[in-house]
Amino acid sequence: DIANALGKTVGGYDDRSIDAVMARLRRKVHTATNENLPIRAVRSVGYVFAAPVEARARPET
């Protein structure tokens, strides 16, 4: 899904390339916010968003 969001085909990346991109992204987010990126690796699957999410109603306009 990350490769697709970047406009790339999944076949264009190997697992190590995605791991390297995620490592750079984690480092950049931590440097900018002093927080950890809420994405974790899932072995043999990929990556998953791992932060609490709260559903809220949209404000009426």
C-alpha positions as CSV (number, residue, x, y, z in Angstrom):
1,D,0.0,0.0,0.0
2,I,2.9,2.4,0.7
3,A,4.4,1.8,-2.7
4,N,1.0,2.3,-4.3
5,A,0.6,5.6,-2.4
6,L,3.9,6.7,-3.8
7,G,2.8,6.0,-7.3
8,K,5.1,3.0,-7.7
9,T,4.3,-0.6,-8.5
10,V,4.9,-3.1,-5.7
11,G,7.2,-5.1,-8.0
12,G,9.4,-2.0,-8.3
13,Y,10.5,-2.4,-4.7
14,D,12.1,-5.2,-2.8
15,D,11.6,-5.7,1.0
16,R,14.9,-4.1,1.9
17,S,14.1,-1.0,-0.1
18,I,10.8,-0.5,1.7
19,D,12.6,-1.2,5.0
20,A,15.2,1.5,4.2
21,V,12.4,4.0,3.3
22,M,10.6,3.3,6.6
23,A,13.8,3.7,8.5
24,R,14.4,7.1,6.9
25,L,10.8,8.1,7.5
26,R,11.0,7.1,11.2
27,R,14.2,9.1,11.7
28,K,12.7,12.2,10.0
29,V,9.5,12.0,12.0
30,H,11.4,11.5,15.3
31,T,13.8,14.4,14.5
32,A,10.9,16.8,13.6
33,T,8.5,15.8,16.4
34,N,10.5,13.9,19.1
35,E,7.8,11.3,18.7
36,N,8.0,7.8,17.3
37,L,6.2,7.0,14.0
38,P,3.1,5.1,14.8
39,I,3.8,2.4,12.2
40,R,5.1,-1.0,13.1
41,A,6.5,-3.9,11.1
42,V,4.5,-7.1,10.9
43,R,6.7,-10.1,10.0
44,S,5.8,-11.6,6.6
45,V,3.1,-9.1,6.1
46,G,4.4,-5.5,5.9
47,Y,3.6,-2.4,8.0
48,V,0.6,-1.4,10.0
49,F,-0.6,1.8,11.6
50,A,-0.3,1.3,15.3
51,A,-1.7,4.3,17.1
52,P,-5.1,4.7,18.9
53,V,-7.7,6.2,16.6
54,E,-10.8,8.0,17.8
55,A,-13.8,8.3,15.5
56,R,-15.5,11.7,15.7
57,A,-18.5,13.1,14.0
58,R,-17.9,15.7,11.4
59,P,-19.0,19.2,12.4
60,E,-22.1,20.4,10.8
61,T,-21.8,23.3,8.4
